[in-house]
Amino acid sequence: MLAAPCHVDYASEKAFSSPPMQLNPRQLEAFRSVMVSGSMTVAAELLKITQPAVSALIKDLEKRLEIRLFRREGNRLIPGAEAQRLFREVDRFYQGMEQIERVAQDLKSARIGTLRIATMHTLGLSLLSEGVRQFSLSRPDLAISLDVRNSLGVLKLAAAHQIDIGFVQMLGDEYPGVDVFPLPSVAAVCVLPRGHDLARKKSIKITELQDEPLISLSRNSSVRIRLEMELEAAGVTCKRSVDTSLGHVACSLVAGGLGLTVVDPFTARRVRDPGVVWRPLLPAVQFHFSMVLPSHQPRSRVVEDFIKLVKELFKANVPLP
């Protein structure tokens, strides 16, 4: 027995395969304005079009939806339950769009996002901490991280693209995966007790450090290496007091009466002890700093603005007695 031929309802199949409803954004904008204002006249003023144009947009929306959204009671325009439901979704969409516009504007003005910084101790405990403070105050929604470690550690982070910008003591050799940009060099200064005989001078010569107790930075410090070269060239011998890896610790030891020290001017400027002063050292022992960025990584507006701030801070902190 043959099976009955299968009947296909092509009309139903066509209905199921029809494209989704496409709503006109202008109609939704008019609908939202009417719901917010409660008046087609006010909505027309908000949209800067005529009242009949608003009315036409609402009628077209109702026709497309096949739903009556509003009814009139005298001069009042009363939204139905369907209109209330639709408005919640439309309003959520427009609020989302407004939030996106705000985020885009904030990104344009570099007020939000992230900034990952790594720096050697010398700058991290002085100039860069001030830079981060100023940058954060002007951009409260910006997430900033400041990682303080030795120069080699900063270079490794930059090469691995784990930071946006780093600051190191300038190295002689190139480091793979990192772009290096020299910053202005600054001259080291001598930090000493206010009552010391040399404190009366406007600057201190290397030869005047003869037999002075010297609080030294760690042996791998480039400034210590350069200072010892200058001392040796001048035939100067200092008494060895204490070694420390951090300049601000050396300054604290000066305040404690253990001797003199030679540090960068940024660290010296942050010494708040009234019993301690600092003077330029002659001939100059230079600190050479560099800014490092991951190679082949585009700079964001945030990074560009932070670079500008750091350069301004370098200029503002030129060492003066």
C-alpha positions in Angstrom: 0.0 0.0 0.0 1.5 3.3 -1.0 1.9 6.0 1.6 -0.1 9.1 1.1 1.8 11.9 -0.4 3.3 14.3 2.1 1.7 17.8 2.1 4.1 20.7 2.6 2.7 24.0 3.9 4.9 26.4 1.9 3.3 29.4 3.5 4.2 28.2 6.9 7.8 27.3 5.8 8.1 30.8 4.4 6.9 32.3 7.6 9.5 30.4 9.6 12.3 31.4 7.2 11.5 35.1 7.1 14.2 37.4 8.2 14.0 38.9 11.7 12.1 42.2 12.2 14.3 45.2 11.5 13.4 48.2 13.6 14.2 51.8 12.5 16.5 53.5 15.0 14.8 56.8 14.3 11.4 55.3 15.3 12.9 53.9 18.5 14.5 57.3 19.3 11.1 59.0 18.8 9.4 56.4 21.0 12.0 56.8 23.8 11.6 60.6 23.7 7.8 60.4 23.9 8.0 57.9 26.8 10.6 60.1 28.7 8.7 63.4 28.1 5.1 62.1 28.1 4.4 64.4 25.1 4.8 64.3 21.4 5.3 68.1 21.4 8.1 68.0 23.9 9.6 64.9 22.1 9.6 66.9 18.9 11.5 69.7 20.6 14.1 67.2 22.0 14.6 65.7 18.6 14.5 69.0 16.8 11.8 67.9 14.4 8.1 68.7 14.0 5.3 67.2 16.1 3.7 65.6 13.0 7.0 64.0 12.2 7.1 62.4 15.7 3.6 61.2 15.4 4.4 59.7 12.0 7.4 57.9 13.4 5.3 56.4 16.3 2.6 55.3 13.9 5.2 53.6 11.7 6.6 51.8 14.7 3.2 50.6 15.8 2.5 49.4 12.3 5.8 47.5 12.1 5.2 46.0 15.6 1.5 45.4 14.9 1.0 46.7 18.5 -0.8 49.8 19.7 1.6 51.5 22.0 -0.3 54.6 23.1 -3.9 55.7 23.7 -5.2 59.2 24.2 -7.2 60.4 27.1 -8.0 64.0 26.4 -4.7 65.8 26.0 -2.8 63.0 27.7 -0.8 60.3 26.0 -1.1 57.0 27.9 1.5 54.2 27.2 0.1 50.7 27.4 1.7 47.7 29.1 3.5 46.8 25.8 4.9 50.3 25.5 6.2 50.0 29.1 7.9 46.7 28.4 9.4 48.0 25.1 10.6 51.2 26.8 12.6 49.2 29.4 14.6 47.5 26.6 15.0 50.5 24.5 16.1 52.7 27.4 18.6 50.0 28.4 20.0 50.0 24.9 20.3 53.8 24.8 21.9 54.0 28.2 24.4 51.4 27.0 25.1 53.5 24.0 25.6 56.6 26.1 28.0 54.7 28.4 30.0 53.5 25.3 30.2 57.2 24.2 31.4 58.2 27.6 34.0 55.4 27.6 35.1 56.4 24.1 35.5 60.0 25.2 37.5 59.0 28.3 39.7 56.8 26.2 40.3 59.8 23.8 41.2 62.0 26.8 43.3 59.2 28.4 41.3 59.1 31.6 40.5 55.4 31.9 42.3 52.2 31.1 45.5 50.8 32.5 49.1 51.9 32.8 51.8 49.3 33.9 55.1 50.9 34.9 58.3 49.3 36.1 61.3 51.2 37.4 64.6 50.9 39.1 64.7 51.9 42.8 66.4 55.2 42.3 63.5 56.7 40.3 60.7 54.6 41.8 61.3 55.9 45.3 61.5 59.5 44.2 60.6 61.1 40.9 58.4 58.4 39.5 56.3 58.0 42.7 55.6 61.7 42.4 54.8 61.2 38.7 52.3 58.4 39.5 50.7 60.6 42.2 50.1 63.5 39.8 48.9 61.2 37.0 46.6 59.3 39.2 45.0 62.4 40.6 44.2 63.7 37.1 42.9 60.3 36.0 41.1 58.7 39.0 39.6 55.9 36.8 43.0 54.9 35.4 44.4 51.7 36.9 48.1 52.2 37.5 50.7 49.7 38.7 54.2 50.6 39.7 56.7 47.8 40.0 60.1 48.7 41.6 63.0 46.4 40.9 66.5 46.5 39.5 67.2 47.6 35.9 67.7 44.1 34.5 64.3 43.1 36.0 62.7 46.1 34.3 64.2 45.1 31.0 63.0 41.6 31.3 59.4 42.8 32.0 59.5 45.1 29.0 60.8 42.4 26.6 58.0 40.1 27.7 55.4 42.8 27.1 54.4 42.6 30.8 54.6 46.4 31.2 53.8 49.5 29.1 56.8 51.5 30.1 59.9 51.1 32.2 62.8 53.2 33.6 66.3 52.0 34.0 69.9 53.1 34.3 71.3 53.4 30.8 73.1 50.3 29.7 75.8 50.1 27.2 74.5 47.2 25.2 71.1 46.8 23.5 68.5 44.5 25.0 66.5 42.3 22.7 62.8 43.1 22.4 63.1 46.5 24.0 63.2 50.0 22.5 65.5 52.3 24.6 65.1 56.1 24.8 67.7 58.1 26.8 66.4 60.6 29.4 68.4 63.7 30.4 71.4 62.8 32.6 71.6 64.3 36.1 74.6 64.9 38.3 75.0 63.2 41.6 75.1 65.3 44.8 76.8 64.9 48.1 74.5 64.6 51.1 76.0 65.6 54.5 75.0 66.8 58.0 74.1 70.5 58.2 76.8 71.1 60.8 79.6 69.6 58.7 82.4 72.0 57.6 81.7 71.2 53.9 78.1 72.2 54.3 79.2 75.9 54.2 80.3 75.4 50.6 78.1 75.9 47.5 79.6 72.8 45.9 82.0 70.1 47.0 85.1 69.0 45.2 86.0 65.3 45.0 89.3 66.1 46.6 87.5 67.5 49.7 86.2 64.0 50.4 89.6 62.8 51.5 89.4 60.8 54.8 85.6 61.4 55.1 83.4 58.4 56.2 81.5 57.5 53.0 78.2 55.7 53.0 78.3 53.8 49.7 75.6 52.4 47.5 75.8 48.7 46.6 78.8 47.4 44.6 76.8 46.9 41.4 75.6 50.5 41.4 76.8 52.4 38.3 77.0 55.6 40.4 79.3 53.9 43.0 81.5 52.6 40.2 81.8 56.0 38.6 82.4 57.7 41.9 85.1 55.3 42.8 86.8 55.9 39.4 86.7 59.7 40.1 88.1 59.2 43.7 90.9 57.0 42.3 91.7 59.4 39.6 91.9 62.2 42.1 94.0 60.1 44.6 91.3 60.4 47.2 90.8 57.8 49.9 87.6 57.7 52.0 86.8 55.9 55.1 84.3 53.1 54.5 81.3 53.4 56.6 78.2 51.4 55.5 77.0 50.0 52.2 73.3 50.0 51.3 71.4 49.3 48.1 69.0 52.3 48.4 69.8 56.0 48.2 67.1 57.1 50.7 68.5 54.6 53.3 72.0 56.1 52.7 70.5 59.6 53.4 68.9 58.3 56.6 72.2 57.0 57.7 73.7 60.5 57.0 71.0 61.9 59.3 72.1 59.4 61.9 75.7 60.8 61.9 77.4 57.8 60.1 79.0 59.9 57.4 78.5 61.4 54.0 76.9 59.8 50.9 76.6 60.5 47.1 73.2 59.9 45.6 71.0 61.1 42.8 69.4 64.6 43.2 65.8 63.2 43.1 66.5 61.2 46.2 68.3 64.0 47.9 65.4 66.4 47.3 63.1 64.1 49.2 65.1 64.2 52.4 63.0 66.0 54.9 65.4 65.9 57.8 66.4 69.5 58.7 69.8 68.3 59.9 70.8 67.1 56.4 71.8 69.2 53.4 73.1 68.4 49.9 75.6 70.0 47.6 76.6 69.5 43.9 79.7 67.4 43.6 82.6 68.4 41.3 83.6 67.0 38.9 80.1 65.8 38.1 79.3 62.1 38.6 76.4 61.5 36.1 73.3 59.4 36.5 72.3 58.2 33.1 68.6 57.1 32.8 66.7 55.5 30.0 63.0 55.0 29.3 62.3 51.5 27.8 59.2 50.3 25.9 58.4 46.9 24.5 59.3 46.6 20.9 56.5 46.5 18.3 53.9 47.5 20.8 51.9 50.6 19.8 51.9 53.4 22.4 48.5 54.3 23.9 47.5 57.9 24.6 48.0 57.1 28.3 51.6 56.1 27.8 52.3 59.2 25.6 50.9 61.4 28.3 52.9 59.7 31.1 56.1 60.1 29.1 55.4 63.8 28.7 54.8 64.2 32.5 58.0 62.3 33.3 60.0 64.6 31.0 58.5 67.6 32.6 59.4 66.3 36.1 63.0 65.7 34.9 63.2 69.4 33.8 61.6 70.6 37.1 64.1 68.6 39.2 67.4 70.0 37.7 69.6 69.9 40.8 70.2 73.3 42.4 71.9 73.9 45.8 
